[in-house]
Amino acid sequence: MKRQILGDDQWERVKDLLSGKDSDCGVTAQDNREFLEAVLWIARTGSPWRDLPDEFGH
């Protein structure tokens, strides 16, 4: 199971603030939660993007 920084209740509060939505064509907002989790991981660890774990995707 993947460790998440955001709880489901927190995600519900912020998900509509991010650009894109499931109905948009292309890869915009393909997985906003995973992207936000990656951003929070970078902010929490202070690591560069190149060190982002594979579990966050490309």
Stockholm file with secondary structure:
# STOCKHOLM 1.0

chainA/1-58         MKRQILGDDQWERVKDLLSGKDSDCGVTAQDNREFLEAVLWIARTGSPWRDLPDEFGH
#=GR chainA/1-58 SS CCCCSSCHHHHHHHGGGSSCCTTSSSSTTTTHHHHHHHHHHHHHHCCCGGGCCGGGCC
#=GC SS_cons        CCCCSSCHHHHHHHGGGSSCCTTSSSSTTTTHHHHHHHHHHHHHHCCCGGGCCGGGCC
//
